[in-house]
Amino acid sequence: MQAELVRSKPSTTEEPHVHVKKYRSRFEIASTILHVVVDGNATKTRLMYGSFLSFAQINEYLNFLLANELVKKEEATHMYSLTEKGMRFLHIYEELSALIGLDEPIHAP
């Protein structure tokens, strides 16, 4: 996971603040997409907006998720649904996040 540090201008009475602009990892983005799928009505457009990705990005991630059998597409309705493997991925990702704090901000030393 990458992060960009941005230092704000210190005021006369406080220490300088460090703001971290977080870039999402591939697994975090995949997890976000899978959460949108679980919520239902998972069309490509819904997945794109729900995971804050561009059209090109959602296509890349859907190809990855489909190839790894984490989601499946209903051709008749163009809706995506979670597979058993996708559900396991979500549970494992959530356990790892809780164990090592994947969602916590990175603090500068």
N, C-alpha and C positions, 0 to 999 in steps of 0.2 A: 504494500500500500504506500502510495506517495503522498507527501504533504508539502505544501508551500507555506513558509513562514512569512508573515507580514507584520512588521513592527509599526505600531501606531506612535504618533508623536506624544511624548510624555507631557503631562501638565506639570505645573510647578509644585504640586503637593503629592503627586502619586508616582509610583514606579511605572516604568514603561510596560505596556501590555503587549503580549504576543498573541496574535490571532492566527489560527491555523485554518487554512482553506483545504478541506479534505477532498481527495480524489477517491472515488469508489473503486474497490478491487473488482476483478472479474467475478469472484464468488459472491460478493455483496450485491452486485447488479443481478446476477442469476437468482439469488435469493429474493430480491425485490420483485422480479418478474414472477417467480413462483408464488409469492404471496398474493399478487394480483390475480393469478390463475385460480388460486383457492377461493378468492372472494366471489368468483362467478362472473358470467357474462364476459368471458375472456376472448374478445376479438383482438386482432392485431392492433387496431387503433386504441382500444382500451388498454392493452399492455404497453403500448408506446407512451401514452399519456400517464398511466399509472406508475411507470418506472422512470419517467423523465428522460426518455431516449429519443433520438431522431429516428426517422424511418430506416435509414441505412443501418444504424446501430441495432434496432429491434430485429431487423432481418438477420443480422449476424448472430445475435444471441439466440433467436429462435432456431436457427440452423444448428447451433451448438446444443441447445436443450433437446431438440428433436433427435439429433444424431446420438446423443447419450441417453435417449429414452427417459428423459425426466418429464417431458410433456408429450401429449399426442394431440393431433389435429383432427377434428371431425370435418371431413371434406364437405359434407352436405350443408353444414351450418357455418363453416369457417371459424369455429370456436375451438379454443385450446382447453385441455383439461390436464390435470396432474396425474401422473402415473404413480404406482407404488414406490418406484425408485425415486421419483421426484419428492414424494412425501418424506422418504428416508433422508434425502439430501437436506431438506428443510430442517428436520429434527436435529441432524448432526451439526449443521451450520449454527443453529440456535444454541446447541450445547457448547460448541467451541466459542461462540460469542460470549456466553455467560462465563466460561472458564477463564478466558484470557482477555476479556474486555475489548473485542474487536471494534465495538461502536464508540469507545471512549476516545475523547480528543487526545492528540499527541501534544505533550508539553515540552517546550524547549528547556534544555538544561541551564 
